[in-house]
Amino acid sequence: MDFIKRLLAIFIQAAGQSVQDETRSSKRRSRSSSSRSAGTQAHSPKARTASGKENKVWDVRTLGLPPFQYAPNPDGDADPGEVVWTWVSYEDDPSQGKDRPVVVLARVSQGLVVAQLTSKDHRKDAEQEAHWGRYWFPIGTGAWDSQGRPSQVRLDRLLIVAPADVRREGATVDHSTYNAVCDALRAHWNA
């Protein structure tokens, strides 16, 4: 089973690379016409205490994947397909964490189902990450990262965030990237 998950991670990363390449060229073409200002971006804050706040995990094994529906709307509310910033607690110490970008996958009665983003390239340590049960999918660059670094979305840990806990909207992923993330989540959880 571990071999299959590792093989799946490699396949997902290879598929993601083509999405990443397409996203890069698409972003270059549309960078000047972006509807969201890059000036609203900020650096990733350092770890801090969550003041008792900890993320709830969307239990895919029990609940299944959330209902995906791409619906970004530049109205100030977090919507599926948007990258927003919110508190993400650490797995090993939920009393600690940091504000980080997450991609909104779905809106459910409990809140927003999100997946965290990182600019760290986990393709270099995919085997080690898989050993610890962490799987990543590359989505390319976007206005959510003011330094233009390629990002990856975490597949194995979906979180539930209250809309009131969203600090700000960062950007919108394009529809094809959103669909690629959803396909990667389906492949990961149905393996």
Backbone bond lengths (Angstrom), bond angles and torsions (degrees), N, CA, C in turn:
res aa  C-N    CA-C-N  psi(-1)  N-CA   C-N-CA  omega(-1)  CA-C   N-CA-C  phi
1 M - - - 1.458 - - 1.529 110.56 -
2 D 1.364 116.82 -41.48 1.462 119.16 178.19 1.522 110.71 -61.94
3 F 1.344 116.25 -38.78 1.459 119.71 178.62 1.525 110.49 -61.34
4 I 1.332 116.62 -42.75 1.464 120.77 -179.77 1.519 110.24 -63.56
5 K 1.334 117.29 -42.67 1.474 120.06 178.90 1.522 110.75 -64.33
6 R 1.341 117.78 -40.89 1.468 120.29 177.82 1.521 110.63 -63.33
7 L 1.331 115.50 -43.76 1.464 120.56 178.87 1.528 109.78 -62.71
8 L 1.320 116.48 -42.92 1.460 120.43 178.13 1.532 110.59 -62.76
9 A 1.325 117.15 -41.27 1.472 120.50 178.78 1.524 110.50 -60.54
10 I 1.332 116.98 -41.83 1.462 120.79 179.38 1.527 109.80 -65.27
11 F 1.331 116.89 -42.78 1.466 120.94 178.76 1.527 110.86 -62.77
12 I 1.320 116.68 -45.65 1.462 121.12 -179.47 1.518 110.16 -62.17
13 Q 1.337 117.10 -41.49 1.462 119.85 179.67 1.524 111.25 -64.99
14 A 1.339 116.41 -38.79 1.467 119.11 178.62 1.528 110.53 -65.67
15 A 1.322 116.47 -42.52 1.467 119.64 177.61 1.517 110.38 -64.70
16 G 1.313 115.34 -39.27 1.460 120.09 179.39 1.507 112.93 -65.18
17 Q 1.324 116.93 -30.10 1.457 119.61 179.63 1.517 110.76 -62.10
18 S 1.351 117.22 -38.80 1.461 118.64 179.08 1.527 110.35 -68.83
19 V 1.340 117.84 -36.32 1.465 120.87 175.20 1.524 109.31 -64.18
20 Q 1.340 115.73 -42.40 1.466 120.69 179.73 1.525 110.85 -61.19
21 D 1.325 117.06 -45.11 1.458 120.58 179.45 1.525 111.38 -62.55
22 E 1.337 116.61 -44.01 1.461 120.85 178.83 1.527 110.77 -65.27
23 T 1.328 116.15 -40.32 1.466 120.19 179.60 1.520 110.66 -63.24
24 R 1.339 117.21 -41.50 1.466 120.69 178.54 1.519 111.00 -57.58
25 S 1.341 116.40 -48.99 1.462 118.40 -177.62 1.528 110.90 -68.93
26 S 1.326 117.24 -35.67 1.466 120.75 177.38 1.523 110.80 -65.78
27 K 1.333 117.21 -41.14 1.462 120.79 -180.00 1.523 111.11 -65.72
28 R 1.340 116.98 -37.48 1.465 119.63 178.05 1.522 110.42 -60.92
29 R 1.344 116.09 -41.26 1.460 120.18 -178.90 1.521 111.59 -68.79
30 S 1.346 117.24 -34.67 1.459 118.57 -172.83 1.524 113.92 -107.77
31 R 1.317 118.53 4.63 1.459 121.37 -176.64 1.526 112.57 -54.63
32 S 1.334 116.75 -41.80 1.456 119.23 -177.23 1.523 112.13 -75.81
33 S 1.314 118.06 -19.23 1.458 119.94 -178.44 1.527 112.71 -105.12
34 S 1.328 116.86 16.86 1.463 120.68 -179.25 1.523 110.35 -60.63
35 S 1.337 115.45 137.07 1.459 119.52 -178.91 1.516 112.17 -81.40
36 R 1.325 117.10 -11.65 1.458 120.45 178.36 1.509 109.18 -111.24
37 S 1.261 118.70 138.82 1.461 123.02 -177.11 1.516 111.24 -78.62
38 A 1.310 116.15 131.13 1.461 120.07 174.92 1.517 110.02 -68.02
39 G 1.301 118.43 -17.22 1.451 121.80 179.02 1.515 113.12 -67.96
40 T 1.321 118.71 -13.17 1.453 121.02 178.73 1.517 111.55 -86.88
41 Q 1.330 116.81 -0.39 1.456 119.78 -178.90 1.521 110.62 -78.94
42 A 1.314 115.40 153.74 1.457 121.01 175.67 1.511 108.47 -141.13
43 H 1.316 114.94 163.57 1.460 118.84 179.34 1.518 109.51 -72.54
44 S 1.326 117.00 160.79 1.448 121.91 177.02 1.521 109.05 -70.57
45 P 1.321 118.01 120.66 1.453 119.56 -179.94 1.519 111.64 -65.59
46 K 1.325 116.18 157.25 1.460 121.17 177.34 1.522 109.47 -73.10
47 A 1.333 115.28 163.21 1.458 120.64 179.70 1.521 109.83 -58.29
48 R 1.320 114.80 144.74 1.450 119.68 176.49 1.514 108.65 -151.32
49 T 1.304 117.16 172.48 1.445 121.46 179.46 1.515 109.68 -76.26
50 A 1.301 115.88 142.17 1.456 121.15 -175.71 1.523 113.07 -85.44
51 S 1.296 118.33 0.42 1.465 121.59 -179.10 1.524 110.89 54.48
52 G 1.321 116.19 45.28 1.454 120.69 177.69 1.523 114.41 82.97
53 K 1.307 118.17 -6.89 1.467 121.10 -178.23 1.526 108.86 -87.34
54 E 1.318 116.15 129.42 1.459 119.22 175.15 1.513 108.42 -139.29
55 N 1.321 115.30 146.03 1.458 119.93 -178.08 1.518 110.58 -71.76
56 K 1.314 114.70 146.15 1.455 120.46 170.73 1.520 106.20 -92.45
57 V 1.310 115.59 143.14 1.460 120.98 178.72 1.523 108.65 -92.88
58 W 1.327 116.09 134.73 1.463 121.68 172.35 1.521 105.78 -78.20
59 D 1.329 117.50 109.78 1.461 122.49 -175.38 1.527 110.13 -80.43
60 V 1.311 115.44 95.25 1.466 120.75 -176.53 1.521 111.25 -63.87
61 R 1.335 117.37 -33.59 1.461 119.82 -179.05 1.536 111.32 -63.57
62 T 1.315 116.44 -34.35 1.466 121.14 -179.89 1.525 112.36 -91.28
63 L 1.321 116.57 -45.63 1.464 122.14 -172.51 1.524 114.03 -93.99
64 G 1.328 116.69 -15.09 1.463 119.77 -172.91 1.518 109.05 77.81
65 L 1.314 116.07 178.04 1.461 119.68 176.58 1.523 109.27 -70.98
66 P 1.315 117.08 149.64 1.469 118.87 179.59 1.525 110.44 -70.37
67 P 1.328 116.99 165.15 1.472 119.91 178.51 1.530 110.40 -74.75
68 F 1.316 116.17 108.45 1.463 120.84 -178.52 1.524 110.39 -78.35
69 Q 1.327 115.76 132.08 1.459 120.59 173.65 1.523 107.87 -156.49
70 Y 1.308 115.59 111.27 1.466 121.91 -179.21 1.520 109.11 -66.32
71 A 1.341 117.10 118.52 1.466 119.61 -175.57 1.528 112.54 -151.70
72 P 1.331 118.83 49.87 1.470 118.75 179.36 1.532 110.87 -64.85
73 N 1.323 114.89 144.65 1.462 120.59 179.82 1.528 106.95 -150.23
74 P 1.316 119.14 116.25 1.471 121.25 -176.12 1.530 112.32 -74.35
75 D 1.352 115.38 59.09 1.457 120.89 -176.39 1.526 113.36 -108.60
76 G 1.333 116.93 4.88 1.459 119.57 -178.59 1.519 113.40 93.90
77 D 1.335 118.07 -13.25 1.462 121.88 176.11 1.526 108.99 -98.12
78 A 1.321 115.93 148.58 1.460 120.54 178.72 1.528 109.31 -75.57
79 D 1.319 115.66 129.24 1.465 121.59 -178.06 1.528 110.11 -130.83
80 P 1.350 117.24 155.45 1.463 119.86 177.01 1.531 111.75 -55.62
81 G 1.325 114.64 129.93 1.459 120.91 -177.56 1.518 112.40 102.63
82 E 1.324 117.28 -6.33 1.462 120.60 179.35 1.520 110.66 -102.47
83 V 1.316 115.12 150.10 1.456 122.02 172.41 1.517 106.23 -100.28
84 V 1.329 115.53 125.19 1.459 121.51 -179.29 1.528 108.61 -128.06
85 W 1.312 115.88 165.80 1.459 121.30 177.63 1.515 109.19 -107.84
86 T 1.331 115.95 134.70 1.453 122.19 179.85 1.519 109.51 -156.13
87 W 1.308 116.44 169.00 1.452 122.40 176.79 1.524 109.41 -70.76
88 V 1.338 117.16 130.41 1.462 122.05 173.65 1.518 106.91 -125.41
89 S 1.327 115.63 117.07 1.461 119.83 -179.06 1.530 109.94 -79.58
90 Y 1.334 114.95 151.02 1.459 120.76 177.03 1.522 109.16 -73.18
91 E 1.327 116.17 145.65 1.464 120.18 179.16 1.517 111.80 -65.89
92 D 1.333 116.63 -41.75 1.461 120.17 -174.73 1.531 113.24 -78.77
93 D 1.330 118.13 -17.16 1.460 122.50 177.00 1.527 108.48 -151.14
94 P 1.341 116.79 87.15 1.468 120.17 -176.12 1.530 114.58 -61.58
95 S 1.330 117.84 -12.94 1.463 119.05 176.50 1.522 111.13 -79.37
96 Q 1.319 117.06 -7.91 1.457 122.92 177.70 1.527 108.82 -118.09
97 G 1.315 115.42 158.42 1.457 119.99 178.10 1.511 109.43 171.10
98 K 1.314 115.78 -161.27 1.463 119.23 176.78 1.517 109.87 -160.41
99 D 1.331 114.71 161.27 1.453 119.56 172.12 1.515 107.27 -70.94
100 R 1.319 115.57 133.47 1.459 118.87 179.74 1.520 109.74 -151.86
101 P 1.316 115.92 162.10 1.464 117.96 177.40 1.525 110.99 -75.47
102 V 1.313 114.52 143.60 1.461 122.51 174.95 1.520 107.25 -135.91
103 V 1.314 116.22 150.97 1.466 119.53 174.39 1.529 106.86 -98.56
104 V 1.323 116.12 129.61 1.462 121.20 178.40 1.523 107.70 -78.31
105 L 1.334 115.58 123.72 1.460 121.39 -178.49 1.518 112.58 -98.30
106 A 1.350 116.02 -36.78 1.463 119.87 -175.85 1.524 109.81 -160.48
107 R 1.310 113.94 158.12 1.466 121.98 173.16 1.530 105.52 -111.18
108 V 1.346 116.73 122.80 1.461 122.20 179.87 1.531 107.93 -128.07
109 S 1.338 116.73 173.80 1.462 119.41 -176.94 1.537 112.25 -61.29
110 Q 1.332 117.70 -29.15 1.466 121.18 -179.76 1.529 112.59 -79.25
111 G 1.318 118.46 -14.13 1.463 121.78 -178.39 1.514 111.27 141.87
112 L 1.326 115.76 -142.50 1.464 122.37 -179.65 1.526 108.96 -104.59
113 V 1.316 116.58 132.23 1.469 120.07 173.41 1.524 106.02 -92.92
114 V 1.343 115.61 123.79 1.462 121.49 -174.90 1.518 110.69 -130.64
115 A 1.328 114.89 161.56 1.463 122.16 172.20 1.525 107.20 -128.18
116 Q 1.322 116.06 134.51 1.462 119.68 -176.42 1.517 111.72 -73.68
117 L 1.322 114.39 151.19 1.459 122.27 176.99 1.521 109.17 -109.81
118 T 1.320 115.14 155.56 1.456 121.26 172.54 1.519 108.24 -143.38
119 S 1.319 115.43 152.75 1.463 119.40 174.63 1.530 110.19 -98.67
120 K 1.328 117.16 -1.05 1.464 120.33 175.80 1.527 108.65 -74.15
121 D 1.318 116.36 134.40 1.461 121.55 -178.60 1.525 109.29 -83.30
122 H 1.318 116.89 100.90 1.463 121.19 -178.10 1.524 113.34 -85.20
123 R 1.337 118.03 1.52 1.461 118.70 174.28 1.523 110.06 -66.12
124 K 1.338 116.07 -27.63 1.472 120.43 -179.45 1.518 111.91 -70.34
125 D 1.340 117.53 -29.67 1.460 121.02 -177.49 1.531 111.44 -125.52
126 A 1.326 116.49 34.59 1.467 121.39 -176.09 1.525 112.21 -58.58
127 E 1.320 117.11 -39.32 1.467 119.72 -179.21 1.521 111.01 -65.87
128 Q 1.323 116.51 -42.71 1.462 120.36 178.31 1.533 110.32 -65.95
129 E 1.319 116.81 -43.75 1.464 120.55 178.37 1.531 110.05 -60.59
130 A 1.333 117.34 -43.62 1.463 121.17 179.27 1.524 110.92 -62.71
131 H 1.332 116.08 -36.19 1.469 120.13 177.35 1.526 110.46 -56.89
132 W 1.319 116.73 -36.63 1.471 121.84 -179.33 1.531 111.80 -92.20
133 G 1.337 116.94 5.45 1.457 120.71 176.30 1.513 114.68 82.94
134 R 1.344 116.48 17.54 1.470 120.06 -179.19 1.530 108.97 -107.16
135 Y 1.331 114.92 129.16 1.463 121.28 -178.39 1.520 108.81 -129.00
136 W 1.333 115.65 136.19 1.463 122.50 -173.27 1.518 110.55 -125.50
137 F 1.331 115.62 151.74 1.458 122.33 179.13 1.527 108.25 -131.01
138 P 1.334 117.80 123.38 1.470 119.92 -178.33 1.531 112.39 -74.38
139 I 1.344 115.91 135.13 1.471 119.99 179.72 1.523 112.96 -121.95
140 G 1.313 117.18 2.00 1.459 118.74 177.23 1.517 112.98 87.60
141 T 1.315 115.27 -158.07 1.464 121.09 -175.75 1.519 110.57 -103.86
142 G 1.321 114.45 162.37 1.457 119.47 178.10 1.507 111.01 -168.56
143 A 1.301 115.91 173.09 1.465 122.12 -177.09 1.527 113.09 -66.13
144 W 1.322 118.56 -10.60 1.460 120.97 177.56 1.523 111.95 -71.10
145 D 1.327 118.36 -16.91 1.461 121.88 177.94 1.523 108.71 -119.00
146 S 1.328 115.52 109.26 1.470 120.54 -174.25 1.525 112.62 -65.59
147 Q 1.347 117.42 -16.67 1.459 120.38 178.98 1.525 112.11 -93.31
148 G 1.313 117.02 0.01 1.463 121.09 177.32 1.516 114.62 69.87
149 R 1.328 117.03 24.05 1.468 120.28 -179.52 1.525 110.83 -78.29
150 P 1.331 117.50 143.02 1.469 120.08 174.80 1.529 109.69 -63.57
151 S 1.319 116.18 144.69 1.460 121.57 -178.35 1.516 111.12 -116.18
152 Q 1.329 113.74 160.53 1.456 121.29 173.41 1.516 107.84 -130.55
153 V 1.326 115.58 146.47 1.462 121.88 179.24 1.521 108.39 -106.99
154 R 1.328 115.71 139.34 1.467 120.76 -178.87 1.525 109.10 -83.20
155 L 1.332 115.76 130.37 1.456 121.62 -175.48 1.527 114.04 -94.74
156 D 1.308 118.05 -28.84 1.459 121.27 -169.66 1.524 114.50 -90.05
157 R 1.330 118.73 -7.27 1.467 121.59 -177.32 1.526 109.60 -136.18
158 L 1.325 115.38 99.41 1.458 120.62 175.68 1.521 107.84 -97.06
159 L 1.315 116.38 141.18 1.457 121.66 -176.04 1.516 110.85 -118.37
160 I 1.330 115.88 156.62 1.458 122.36 173.38 1.527 106.70 -107.90
161 V 1.318 115.53 126.34 1.458 121.89 -178.56 1.523 108.31 -123.99
162 A 1.323 116.16 133.97 1.468 120.02 174.50 1.527 108.50 -70.71
163 P 1.324 118.58 136.81 1.471 120.22 179.03 1.533 112.98 -52.69
164 A 1.331 117.32 -33.35 1.464 120.79 -179.97 1.530 112.11 -68.44
165 D 1.343 117.66 -17.92 1.466 121.51 -179.46 1.525 112.94 -88.03
166 V 1.328 116.78 -2.92 1.464 120.19 176.93 1.516 107.30 -76.62
167 R 1.335 115.98 125.16 1.460 120.64 -177.18 1.536 111.39 -79.67
168 R 1.336 115.96 -40.43 1.462 119.43 179.93 1.513 109.74 -170.33
169 E 1.309 115.61 157.57 1.452 121.70 173.26 1.519 107.99 -81.90
170 G 1.331 117.24 141.81 1.445 120.62 -178.71 1.509 113.90 -109.68
171 A 1.313 116.80 -38.09 1.465 120.79 -174.80 1.521 108.41 -178.95
172 T 1.313 115.00 -178.08 1.458 122.00 174.95 1.518 107.99 -125.90
173 V 1.338 116.31 134.15 1.467 118.90 171.40 1.525 106.70 -82.70
174 D 1.313 116.57 148.38 1.459 117.69 179.52 1.530 109.67 -72.11
175 H 1.314 115.29 163.62 1.461 121.31 -173.93 1.528 112.04 -58.94
176 S 1.331 117.46 -41.39 1.467 119.74 -178.44 1.530 111.04 -66.63
177 T 1.315 117.97 -35.78 1.470 120.45 177.32 1.522 110.18 -68.36
178 Y 1.324 116.79 -43.54 1.471 121.12 176.71 1.534 109.87 -57.15
179 N 1.332 116.43 -47.62 1.468 120.01 179.21 1.527 111.40 -62.26
180 A 1.333 117.82 -38.90 1.464 121.02 178.93 1.529 110.52 -64.13
181 V 1.334 117.15 -39.84 1.469 120.68 176.90 1.527 109.67 -63.50
182 C 1.312 117.31 -45.34 1.473 120.89 178.82 1.531 111.07 -61.27
183 D 1.333 117.24 -42.31 1.465 120.89 177.28 1.527 110.98 -63.26
184 A 1.339 116.94 -40.65 1.458 120.70 178.67 1.532 110.58 -64.99
185 L 1.323 117.23 -39.06 1.467 120.89 176.85 1.527 110.37 -64.02
186 R 1.330 117.06 -44.02 1.471 120.02 178.28 1.532 110.63 -60.73
187 A 1.325 116.36 -44.97 1.473 120.38 -179.76 1.523 110.60 -63.71
188 H 1.323 116.72 -42.22 1.470 120.36 -179.34 1.527 111.13 -63.65
189 W 1.321 117.08 -48.13 1.462 120.58 -173.04 1.519 112.99 -82.01
190 N 1.320 118.36 -17.13 1.465 120.37 179.03 1.522 112.23 -100.66
191 A 1.343 116.90 7.78 1.476 120.56 -178.94 1.516 111.23 -75.10
